Amino acid sequence: MADYFNLSNLGVADSGFDGSSLSTGDIRRKYNFGDRVSELAIAQDPFFRLLSKASKSATDDPSFKFATKRGSWHKRYAYCIATSADNVTWAATGAIVADGTATYYLKMATDYKNSGNIQNVYGQSNNEIKVGDDGTQPQFYLPGQVIKINLCDTTAGTAQTDYCLFKVEGVTLQDSDGATSVHTDADAAILSGKFVRTSSKTFLTTVAGDMAADSVYASSAEALEAKRSYVVGSGLEEGSGYPATWKDQPYSNDYGQTQIWKTSMAMTNTARATSLKYDSSEWARVWKE
């Protein structure tokens, strides 16, 4: 009996470390199962971790719909595409009369959709949105607003050297007839008002007539930013009553298709009825996985 407890007589089979034999050995060693069973968490499996990082999730509709919300407050910009001293004769380039006394007219257009605030993506030419396209009419202008107009040294220049401030007194919306010209047939807003800050620079940083030079191929910072006009304040009179308002539409709708995964599963009634040590139902275990 003493030989059984002599460690020098124990072989590899007594430990099972060789990976090929699970014999308990001469001393009848018991497996230490313990009272707990652990399994790999399916949500932490590398494949499912990859899917979760790809923003995939279960849905109850194989052809699902979703909405995207893009805020409108940071999108209140447009381009001054034409000016007029009488609201009859318009000029896309040239000098403006910013004397601060006479009523002047500015035609403003922009390059993003007012429904959903969908804009161009730098470097992508598919479905590009040109200044004055259908559905781009700037609808955020209100009487009493003060907007900034960028100025430059030469006709149709692009380098901003100064600016003037224009107080909006009236707004008229102009619809496009489908033409691509941003001068006469653009979706635009015609603003009437006066300049409240004048400048010695009298040339507009205008936008090209067909947006060819200011397309999505041009960097926004290099070609477009110097020409954008922003709402910078308001000039409401005391006791002037309730101001006007506008309604924005920040939502755009889209749809997608689900990817369907299929796993075959078959089992006899005998296997389903068998009670196992670690899972009470083999069918439930397979179905869960």
C-alpha positions as CSV (number, residue, x, y, z in Angstrom):
1,M,0.0,0.0,0.0
2,A,2.8,2.4,0.7
3,D,4.0,2.1,-2.9
4,Y,0.8,3.8,-4.0
5,F,1.8,7.0,-2.2
6,N,5.4,7.0,-3.3
7,L,5.5,10.0,-5.6
8,S,8.4,8.5,-7.6
9,N,6.0,5.7,-8.8
10,L,3.4,8.1,-10.2
11,G,3.3,8.3,-13.9
12,V,2.0,10.9,-16.4
13,A,-1.4,9.2,-16.4
14,D,-1.8,10.1,-12.7
15,S,-2.0,13.8,-13.6
16,G,-3.3,13.8,-17.1
17,F,-0.9,16.6,-18.1
18,D,0.0,15.0,-21.4
19,G,-3.4,15.9,-22.8
20,S,-3.9,12.4,-24.3
21,S,-5.0,10.4,-21.2
22,L,-7.7,11.3,-18.7
23,S,-7.1,8.2,-16.5
24,T,-7.3,8.8,-12.7
25,G,-4.2,6.7,-12.3
26,D,-3.3,4.3,-9.6
27,I,-4.4,6.4,-6.7
28,R,-7.9,6.9,-8.2
29,R,-7.6,10.7,-8.2
30,K,-11.0,12.4,-8.6
31,Y,-11.6,15.3,-11.0
32,N,-12.3,18.5,-9.2
33,F,-15.4,19.8,-11.1
34,G,-16.5,22.0,-8.2
35,D,-20.1,23.3,-8.0
36,R,-19.9,25.9,-10.8
37,V,-19.8,25.7,-14.6
38,S,-18.6,28.7,-16.7
39,E,-19.0,29.3,-20.4
40,L,-17.8,31.8,-22.9
41,A,-20.0,34.9,-22.9
42,I,-21.4,35.1,-26.5
43,A,-21.4,38.9,-26.4
44,Q,-17.7,39.0,-25.8
45,D,-16.8,36.5,-28.5
46,P,-14.4,38.3,-31.0
47,F,-16.9,37.9,-33.9
48,F,-19.8,39.5,-32.1
49,R,-17.5,42.1,-30.7
50,L,-16.6,43.0,-34.3
51,L,-20.3,43.2,-35.2
52,S,-21.1,45.5,-32.2
53,K,-18.3,47.9,-33.2
54,A,-19.8,48.0,-36.7
55,S,-23.0,49.4,-35.2
56,K,-25.2,46.4,-36.0
57,S,-28.1,45.6,-33.8
58,A,-31.2,43.4,-33.9
59,T,-34.4,44.9,-35.4
60,D,-38.0,43.7,-35.6
61,D,-38.4,44.8,-39.2
62,P,-36.3,43.2,-42.1
63,S,-36.7,46.5,-44.1
64,F,-36.3,49.1,-41.3
65,K,-36.7,52.8,-41.5
66,F,-34.8,55.5,-39.5
67,A,-34.6,59.3,-39.3
68,T,-31.5,61.5,-39.0
69,K,-31.6,64.8,-37.1
70,R,-29.2,67.6,-38.2
71,G,-29.4,70.8,-36.2
72,S,-30.3,73.9,-38.0
73,W,-28.9,76.7,-35.8
74,H,-25.3,76.3,-36.9
75,K,-26.5,76.2,-40.5
76,R,-27.7,79.7,-40.8
77,Y,-25.4,80.8,-43.6
78,A,-25.9,81.7,-47.2
79,Y,-24.1,83.3,-50.1
80,C,-24.9,86.7,-51.6
81,I,-25.3,85.8,-55.3
82,A,-26.6,89.1,-56.6
83,T,-27.3,92.7,-55.5
84,S,-29.7,95.4,-56.6
85,A,-30.4,99.0,-55.8
86,D,-34.0,98.9,-57.0
87,N,-35.0,95.2,-56.9
88,V,-35.3,95.2,-60.7
89,T,-31.7,95.2,-62.1
90,W,-29.5,92.6,-60.5
91,A,-25.8,92.2,-60.7
92,A,-23.9,89.0,-59.7
93,T,-20.5,90.8,-59.6
94,G,-19.4,94.4,-59.1
95,A,-19.5,97.0,-56.5
96,I,-22.3,97.6,-53.9
97,V,-23.5,100.9,-52.6
98,A,-23.1,100.5,-48.8
99,D,-23.7,104.1,-47.8
100,G,-26.0,103.2,-44.9
101,T,-28.9,105.4,-46.0
102,A,-30.6,104.0,-49.1
103,T,-32.6,100.7,-49.2
104,Y,-30.6,98.0,-50.8
105,Y,-31.5,94.4,-52.0
106,L,-29.5,91.3,-51.6
107,K,-30.2,87.9,-53.1
108,M,-29.1,85.1,-50.8
109,A,-28.8,81.4,-51.7
110,T,-27.1,78.4,-50.0
111,D,-25.8,75.0,-50.8
112,Y,-27.7,72.6,-48.4
113,K,-31.2,71.3,-48.3
114,N,-33.6,73.1,-46.0
115,S,-35.4,69.9,-45.4
116,G,-33.1,67.7,-43.3
117,N,-30.2,70.2,-43.5
118,I,-28.4,67.8,-45.9
119,Q,-25.1,69.2,-47.1
120,N,-22.3,68.4,-49.4
121,V,-19.6,66.0,-48.4
122,Y,-16.1,67.1,-49.2
123,G,-14.6,65.0,-52.0
124,Q,-17.8,63.4,-53.1
125,S,-19.4,64.6,-56.3
126,N,-22.4,62.2,-56.4
127,N,-25.6,64.1,-55.8
128,E,-23.8,67.3,-55.1
129,I,-25.8,70.3,-54.0
130,K,-25.1,73.5,-55.9
131,V,-25.8,77.0,-54.6
132,G,-29.4,77.8,-55.4
133,D,-30.6,74.2,-56.3
134,D,-34.2,73.2,-55.7
135,G,-34.9,72.7,-52.0
136,T,-32.0,74.9,-50.8
137,Q,-34.0,78.1,-50.2
138,P,-32.7,79.8,-47.0
139,Q,-35.8,80.2,-44.9
140,F,-34.2,81.5,-41.7
141,Y,-34.0,85.2,-42.5
142,L,-36.3,87.4,-40.5
143,P,-36.9,91.2,-40.4
144,G,-34.7,92.7,-37.7
145,Q,-31.7,90.4,-38.2
146,V,-28.3,91.7,-38.8
147,I,-26.1,89.7,-41.3
148,K,-22.5,89.9,-42.2
149,I,-21.5,90.4,-45.8
150,N,-17.9,89.7,-46.8
151,L,-16.1,92.2,-49.0
152,C,-12.9,92.1,-51.1
153,D,-10.7,94.4,-53.1
154,T,-11.6,93.4,-56.7
155,T,-14.6,92.3,-58.7
156,A,-15.5,88.7,-58.1
157,G,-12.6,88.3,-55.7
158,T,-12.3,85.5,-53.2
159,A,-9.9,86.9,-50.6
160,Q,-11.9,88.7,-47.8
161,T,-10.4,91.9,-46.7
162,D,-13.3,93.5,-44.9
163,Y,-17.0,93.2,-44.2
164,C,-20.2,95.2,-43.8
165,L,-23.3,94.6,-41.7
166,F,-26.7,94.6,-43.3
167,K,-30.0,95.0,-41.3
168,V,-32.8,93.0,-42.8
169,E,-36.1,94.9,-43.1
170,G,-38.0,92.7,-45.5
171,V,-37.8,89.1,-46.8
172,T,-39.2,87.7,-50.0
173,L,-38.7,84.0,-51.0
174,Q,-37.9,83.2,-54.6
175,D,-38.4,79.7,-56.0
176,S,-36.3,78.1,-58.6
177,D,-37.7,76.8,-61.9
178,G,-35.2,74.0,-62.1
179,A,-32.4,75.9,-63.9
180,T,-28.9,75.7,-62.5
181,S,-28.1,79.4,-62.7
182,V,-27.8,81.0,-59.3
183,H,-28.4,84.5,-60.6
184,T,-32.0,84.6,-61.9
185,D,-33.5,81.2,-61.3
186,A,-32.2,80.1,-57.9
187,D,-34.0,79.1,-54.8
188,A,-33.2,82.2,-52.9
189,A,-34.3,84.8,-50.4
190,I,-34.4,88.4,-51.4
191,L,-33.5,90.7,-48.5
192,S,-34.3,94.4,-48.4
193,G,-32.7,96.7,-45.8
194,K,-29.9,99.0,-45.0
195,F,-26.2,98.7,-44.2
196,V,-25.5,99.5,-40.6
197,R,-21.8,99.1,-40.9
198,T,-20.2,100.5,-44.1
199,S,-16.7,99.9,-45.5
200,S,-14.3,101.4,-48.0
201,K,-14.2,98.0,-49.7
202,T,-17.2,97.7,-52.0
203,F,-16.8,94.5,-53.9
204,L,-18.6,91.3,-52.9
205,T,-16.9,88.0,-52.5
206,T,-19.3,86.5,-55.0
207,V,-20.1,82.8,-55.8
208,A,-19.5,81.6,-59.4
209,G,-22.6,81.6,-61.5
210,D,-22.9,77.9,-62.0
211,M,-21.0,76.8,-58.9
212,A,-18.2,75.4,-61.1
213,A,-15.5,77.1,-59.2
214,D,-17.1,76.5,-55.8
215,S,-18.1,72.9,-56.0
216,V,-17.7,70.0,-53.6
217,Y,-14.2,69.5,-55.1
218,A,-13.1,72.8,-53.5
219,S,-12.1,72.9,-49.9
220,S,-14.7,74.7,-47.8
221,A,-12.1,76.6,-45.9
222,E,-10.3,77.7,-49.1
223,A,-13.1,78.5,-51.5
224,L,-16.4,78.8,-49.7
225,E,-15.9,80.1,-46.2
226,A,-14.7,83.6,-47.4
227,K,-18.0,84.0,-49.3
228,R,-20.4,82.8,-46.6
229,S,-22.7,85.3,-44.9
230,Y,-23.9,84.5,-41.4
231,V,-26.6,85.9,-39.1
232,V,-24.5,87.8,-36.5
233,G,-27.2,89.6,-34.4
234,S,-30.4,91.5,-34.4
235,G,-31.5,95.2,-34.5
236,L,-35.0,95.1,-33.0
237,E,-36.6,98.4,-31.9
238,E,-37.8,98.9,-28.4
239,G,-41.5,98.1,-28.0
240,S,-41.7,96.7,-31.6
241,G,-43.9,93.7,-30.5
242,Y,-43.4,90.1,-31.1
243,P,-40.8,89.2,-33.7
244,A,-41.4,87.0,-36.7
245,T,-40.5,83.3,-36.5
246,W,-39.6,80.5,-38.8
247,K,-40.0,76.7,-38.9
248,D,-37.2,74.4,-39.5
249,Q,-37.2,70.7,-40.6
250,P,-34.1,69.0,-39.1
251,Y,-35.2,65.4,-39.9
252,S,-34.4,63.4,-43.0
253,N,-35.7,59.8,-43.5
254,D,-33.9,56.8,-44.8
255,Y,-34.2,53.0,-44.8
256,G,-32.0,49.9,-44.6
257,Q,-32.0,46.2,-45.1
258,T,-31.2,43.7,-42.4
259,Q,-28.7,40.8,-42.8
260,I,-30.3,37.5,-41.9
261,W,-28.2,34.8,-40.2
262,K,-29.2,31.1,-40.5
263,T,-28.1,28.2,-38.3
264,S,-29.5,24.7,-38.8
265,M,-30.7,22.9,-35.7
266,A,-31.9,19.3,-35.5
267,M,-32.5,17.0,-32.5
268,T,-34.3,13.8,-31.8
269,N,-37.1,13.7,-29.2
270,T,-34.9,11.3,-27.1
271,A,-32.1,13.9,-27.0
272,R,-34.7,16.6,-26.1
273,A,-36.0,14.5,-23.2
274,T,-32.6,13.6,-21.8
275,S,-31.8,15.5,-18.6
276,L,-28.1,16.5,-18.6
277,K,-25.8,17.3,-15.7
278,Y,-25.1,20.9,-16.6
279,D,-28.1,21.9,-18.7
280,S,-31.5,20.7,-18.0
281,S,-32.5,20.9,-21.7
282,E,-30.1,20.3,-24.5
283,W,-32.6,21.9,-27.0
284,A,-32.8,25.1,-24.9
285,R,-29.0,25.3,-24.8
286,V,-28.6,24.9,-28.6
287,W,-31.5,27.3,-29.3
288,K,-29.9,29.9,-27.0
289,E,-26.6,29.8,-28.9
